[in-house]
């Protein structure tokens, strides 16, 4: 029997198994059956990358569209605001704007919008805050239009603006201070209350006003010189009054020395008071003759008139402008020249230059009385009360 031989060191011999059918299905590389094919894996990754890139491109495109749309919207809004700010592309509109000392800035902006001069209040207020516009605006009446940008609107509401509305006012001789103030108020220059307050309490720098105490606006009665003035609507009442006082000072400047001269009998205030009565009593042709009657009564207290001027115009000043009555002669007032001797407490009107000259240069006469002839509308003068009374009886109560 043949002798079997085994290789040394080996165990029992194993039958030689052929390759497994599973092994044949395996990858030649010997990676085992659980590993996918690498070509399929790469294909799927390429698809994912393409989809991700497309999404990013679409997102970026959408973002760009949104940015463009937003920028266009902002540009449109910005252009509209810029047009309002710069006064561009606006419907032509003109409007009168009135500002007084009590006008609130916010209310002014409301008015500008209501008048169509601006469209965006918040934008105008923003501009005003940065430009300190509120400090530059002054009371007055202004003519503004939509061609003006914000800067021009503010500039044209300032104290030196060329758009401030003006008015020419003629103050006639013989008006009282109350009538003058009412006229100024009626014409829109300023209010009666403001004029009265300024007349009473502002210390105007004129030497001839030193003796006129503050506190009562009538202190300026007689000194608001009659003339034609140009005033701005809404003007500061201090400047309104000062214009008239400066005019008085200019007209009377050459005569001022006589009132401070040694031995002067009458002060400036006396002369203005006399002139104010002449202005109210004259028939237009007898200024100096009326002046002579007043001075004759003042300087001759022993005459029939015993120092009483008995000027009806002083009663009219007291009773509010009505025709004087016998009862008015009993009014207890230092302005009542029937009740008190000498000059009234002050002027009763604002006299013009003719009356002032007559008061400074009266005619030399012996007249103490005068009465108005109703037919001729001229005064007739007499020396005695008997002569005067005879004329009064003839003219049936038209005496002076």
C-alpha positions in Angstrom: 0.0 0.0 0.0 1.5 3.1 -1.0 2.6 5.4 1.9 0.6 8.8 2.2 2.6 11.9 2.7 1.4 15.2 4.2 3.1 18.3 4.1 4.8 19.1 7.3 3.1 21.4 9.8 -0.3 21.3 8.1 -3.5 20.0 9.5 -5.8 17.7 7.8 -6.0 18.4 4.2 -8.9 20.7 3.1 -10.7 20.0 -0.1 -9.9 22.5 -2.8 -13.0 24.7 -3.1 -13.3 26.6 -6.3 -14.1 30.1 -6.4 -17.5 31.1 -4.9 -20.1 32.3 -7.3 -20.5 35.2 -5.0 -16.9 35.9 -5.4 -17.3 36.1 -9.1 -19.9 38.8 -8.6 -17.6 40.7 -6.5 -15.7 43.7 -7.7 -12.4 42.7 -9.2 -10.8 44.8 -6.7 -12.1 42.6 -4.0 -14.1 45.3 -2.1 -17.0 43.2 -1.1 -20.6 43.1 -2.2 -21.8 46.2 0.1 -19.8 48.9 -1.8 -21.8 50.8 -4.5 -20.4 51.4 -7.9 -18.4 54.7 -7.8 -19.6 55.9 -11.2 -23.2 56.0 -9.9 -22.1 57.9 -6.8 -20.3 60.6 -8.8 -23.3 61.0 -11.1 -25.7 61.6 -8.2 -23.2 64.2 -6.7 -23.0 66.0 -10.1 -26.8 66.3 -10.2 -26.9 67.7 -6.6 -24.3 70.2 -7.4 -26.1 71.4 -10.6 -29.3 71.8 -8.6 -27.6 73.8 -5.8 -25.9 76.1 -8.3 -29.2 76.7 -10.1 -30.9 77.5 -6.8 -28.2 80.0 -5.9 -28.3 81.7 -9.3 -32.1 81.9 -9.1 -31.9 83.4 -5.5 -29.2 85.8 -6.5 -31.3 86.9 -9.5 -34.4 87.4 -7.3 -32.3 89.4 -4.9 -31.1 91.6 -7.6 -34.6 92.1 -8.9 -35.8 93.1 -5.4 -32.9 95.5 -5.0 -33.6 97.1 -8.3 -37.4 97.3 -7.5 -36.6 98.8 -4.1 -34.2 101.2 -5.5 -36.7 102.3 -8.1 -39.3 102.8 -5.4 -37.0 104.8 -3.2 -35.8 106.8 -6.2 -39.4 107.7 -7.0 -40.2 108.7 -3.5 -36.9 110.5 -3.2 -37.6 112.4 -6.4 -41.0 113.4 -5.2 -39.6 114.7 -1.9 -36.8 116.4 -3.8 -39.3 118.2 -6.0 -41.2 119.5 -3.0 -37.9 120.5 -1.3 -36.6 122.3 -4.4 -39.9 123.7 -5.7 -39.9 121.7 -8.9 -42.8 120.4 -11.1 -45.4 122.1 -9.0 -48.7 123.5 -10.0 -48.4 127.4 -10.1 -50.0 128.7 -6.9 -49.7 132.0 -5.1 -50.9 132.6 -1.6 -50.9 135.3 1.1 -49.5 134.1 4.4 -50.2 136.1 7.5 -47.9 135.6 10.5 -48.3 137.5 13.8 -46.5 137.3 17.1 -48.7 134.5 18.4 -48.5 132.3 15.3 -47.3 128.8 16.2 -44.7 127.3 13.9 -46.6 124.1 13.5 -49.7 126.0 12.7 -47.7 127.9 10.1 -46.6 124.7 8.5 -50.2 123.5 8.4 -51.1 126.7 6.6 -48.3 126.3 4.0 -49.7 122.8 3.3 -53.3 124.0 3.2 -52.4 126.8 0.7 -50.6 124.3 -1.5 -47.2 125.8 -1.1 -45.7 122.5 0.3 -46.8 118.9 0.1 -44.9 117.2 2.9 -45.1 118.8 6.3 -42.7 116.4 7.9 -40.1 117.2 5.3 -40.5 120.9 5.8 -40.2 120.5 9.5 -37.1 118.4 9.1 -35.6 121.1 6.9 -36.6 123.8 9.4 -34.9 121.9 12.2 -31.6 121.6 10.4 -31.7 125.2 9.0 -33.1 126.9 12.2 -35.8 128.3 10.0 -38.1 129.0 12.9 -35.7 131.7 14.2 -35.6 133.4 10.8 -39.4 133.9 10.3 -40.8 137.2 11.4 -44.4 138.5 11.8 -45.9 140.0 8.7 -48.0 139.4 5.6 -46.2 137.7 2.7 -47.0 136.8 -0.9 -45.5 133.3 -1.5 -45.7 130.9 -4.5 -44.9 127.3 -5.4 -41.9 128.4 -7.5 -40.1 129.0 -4.2 -38.1 126.1 -2.7 -38.0 125.5 1.1 -35.1 127.9 1.5 -36.9 130.6 -0.5 -40.1 130.1 1.5 -38.2 130.7 4.7 -36.2 133.6 3.4 -39.4 135.3 2.1 -41.0 135.1 5.5 -38.2 137.0 7.1 -38.1 140.6 8.4 -36.2 141.9 5.4 -38.2 140.0 2.8 -39.2 141.7 -0.4 -42.4 139.7 -0.4 -43.8 141.4 2.7 -47.0 143.2 1.8 -47.2 146.9 2.2 -49.9 149.5 2.4 -50.0 153.3 2.1 -52.0 154.9 4.9 -52.9 158.6 5.1 -53.3 159.8 8.7 -55.4 163.0 8.5 -54.9 166.0 10.7 -57.0 166.0 13.8 -57.5 162.3 14.3 -57.2 161.1 17.9 -54.7 158.4 18.9 -57.6 155.9 19.2 -58.7 156.7 15.7 -55.2 156.4 14.3 -54.7 153.0 16.0 -58.1 151.8 14.7 -57.2 152.8 11.2 -53.9 151.0 11.4 -55.6 147.9 12.7 -58.4 148.1 10.0 -55.7 148.2 7.3 -53.9 145.1 8.7 -50.7 146.8 9.9 -51.0 145.6 13.5 -53.6 145.3 16.3 -55.0 148.1 18.5 -54.0 146.2 21.7 -50.4 146.0 20.5 -50.2 149.6 19.6 -51.7 150.7 22.9 -49.3 148.6 24.8 -46.3 149.9 22.9 -47.4 153.5 23.2 -48.0 153.1 26.9 -44.9 151.2 27.9 -42.1 151.6 25.4 -39.6 154.4 26.2 -39.0 156.1 22.9 -35.7 157.9 22.8 -36.8 161.5 22.2 -35.9 164.3 24.7 -39.3 165.9 24.3 -41.0 162.7 25.6 -39.0 162.6 28.9 -41.8 164.3 30.8 -44.5 162.1 29.4 -44.7 159.3 32.0 -45.1 155.6 31.0 -48.2 153.6 31.7 -50.9 155.3 29.6 -50.9 155.2 25.8 -52.5 158.6 25.7 -49.0 160.0 26.6 -48.4 160.0 22.8 -51.6 161.9 21.9 -50.6 164.8 19.7 -47.3 163.4 18.6 -48.4 160.9 15.9 -47.7 163.3 13.0 -50.4 163.3 10.3 -48.9 162.2 7.0 -49.0 159.4 4.4 -47.0 156.5 5.5 -46.0 153.2 4.0 -46.4 150.4 6.5 -45.8 146.6 6.2 -48.7 144.4 7.0 -48.1 142.8 10.3 -45.3 145.3 11.1 -43.9 145.5 14.6 -46.0 148.2 16.5 -42.9 149.7 18.0 -41.7 150.6 14.5 -45.1 151.8 13.4 -45.3 154.3 16.2 -41.6 155.3 15.9 -42.2 156.3 12.2 -44.8 158.8 13.2 -42.7 160.1 16.1 -39.6 160.5 14.0 -41.7 162.4 11.5 -42.9 164.8 14.3 -39.3 165.2 15.5 -38.1 166.0 12.0 -40.9 168.5 11.3 -40.4 170.3 14.6 -36.7 170.1 14.9 -36.0 173.7 13.8 -38.5 175.0 16.4 -37.3 173.0 19.4 -34.8 175.6 20.8 -37.5 178.1 21.6 -39.1 175.7 24.1 -35.9 175.4 26.1 -34.9 179.0 25.8 -34.7 181.1 29.0 -38.0 182.8 29.7 -40.1 180.4 27.6 -43.7 180.7 28.7 -45.0 177.6 26.9 -43.5 174.2 26.7 -43.6 172.0 23.6 -46.4 170.0 25.2 -48.4 173.2 25.8 -48.0 174.2 22.2 -49.0 170.7 20.9 -52.0 170.8 23.2 -53.1 174.2 21.8 -52.5 173.1 18.2 -54.6 170.0 18.8 -57.6 172.2 19.8 -57.0 174.6 16.9 -57.0 171.5 14.5 -60.5 170.5 15.8 -62.0 174.0 15.9 -60.8 175.6 12.7 -63.0 176.1 9.6 -59.9 175.6 7.4 -59.0 179.2 7.0 -58.7 180.7 10.5 -56.0 178.7 12.2 -54.1 181.7 13.5 -57.3 183.6 14.5 -58.5 180.6 16.6 -55.1 180.5 18.1 -55.4 184.1 19.1 -58.7 183.5 21.0 -57.1 180.6 22.9 -54.1 182.7 24.0 -56.2 185.7 24.8 -58.3 183.6 27.2 -55.1 182.0 28.7 -53.2 185.2 29.3 -56.1 187.4 30.5 -57.9 185.6 33.3 -59.5 188.9 34.4 -61.5 189.0 31.1 -65.1 187.9 30.8 -64.0 184.3 30.1 -62.0 184.3 33.4 -59.4 181.8 32.2 -61.9 179.2 30.9 -61.2 178.1 27.3 -64.6 176.6 26.8 -63.6 174.6 23.8 -66.4 172.2 22.6 -63.8 169.9 21.0 -62.6 168.9 24.5 -66.1 167.7 25.3 -66.1 165.7 22.1 -62.8 164.1 23.2 -64.5 163.1 26.4 -67.8 161.8 25.2 -66.5 159.5 22.5 -67.0 161.8 19.4 -70.6 162.8 19.9 -72.1 166.3 19.5 -71.5 167.9 22.9 -74.5 168.7 25.2 -74.9 170.9 28.2 -74.6 167.8 30.4 -71.2 167.1 28.9 -70.0 170.4 30.4 -70.3 168.8 33.8 -68.0 165.8 33.1 -65.4 165.8 35.8 -62.2 165.5 33.8 -59.0 167.6 33.5 -59.8 167.7 29.7 -63.1 169.5 30.4 -62.3 173.2 29.5 -65.7 174.3 30.7 -65.1 172.9 34.2 -61.4 173.6 34.6 -59.5 176.8 33.8 -56.4 176.8 31.6 -55.2 174.2 29.2 -56.6 170.6 29.2 -54.5 167.8 30.6 -53.0 167.2 27.2 -53.6 167.2 23.4 -57.0 166.1 22.2 -55.9 165.2 18.6 -52.8 164.9 16.5 -52.4 168.3 14.8 -50.8 168.9 11.5 -48.0 171.4 10.7 -50.4 174.3 10.0 -52.0 174.1 13.4 -48.6 173.7 15.1 -47.3 176.8 13.3 -50.5 178.7 14.3 -49.9 177.7 17.9 -46.4 179.0 17.8 -47.3 182.2 15.8 -50.9 183.2 16.7 -52.5 186.2 15.1 -52.6 189.3 17.3 -56.3 190.1 18.0 -58.7 191.2 20.8 -61.1 188.3 20.1 -62.4 186.1 22.9 -65.3 184.5 21.2 -66.3 182.9 17.9 -69.3 181.2 16.4 -69.9 179.3 13.2 -72.1 180.9 10.6 -74.2 178.0 9.2 -74.6 179.7 5.9 -71.0 180.5 5.1 -69.5 177.7 7.2 -67.0 180.2 8.5 -66.4 181.5 12.0 -67.3 185.0 13.1 -65.2 186.4 15.9 -66.2 188.9 18.6 -64.6 190.6 21.6 -67.4 190.5 24.1 -69.9 188.0 25.3 -72.8 190.3 24.4 -71.7 190.4 20.8 -71.2 186.7 20.8 -74.6 186.0 22.3 -76.3 188.1 19.7 -74.7 186.0 16.9 -75.7 182.8 18.8 -79.3 183.9 19.0 -79.2 184.7 15.3 -77.8 181.4 14.3 -80.0 179.4 16.7 -77.6 177.3 18.7 -74.8 177.1 16.2 -72.4 179.1 18.5 -69.0 178.0 19.5 
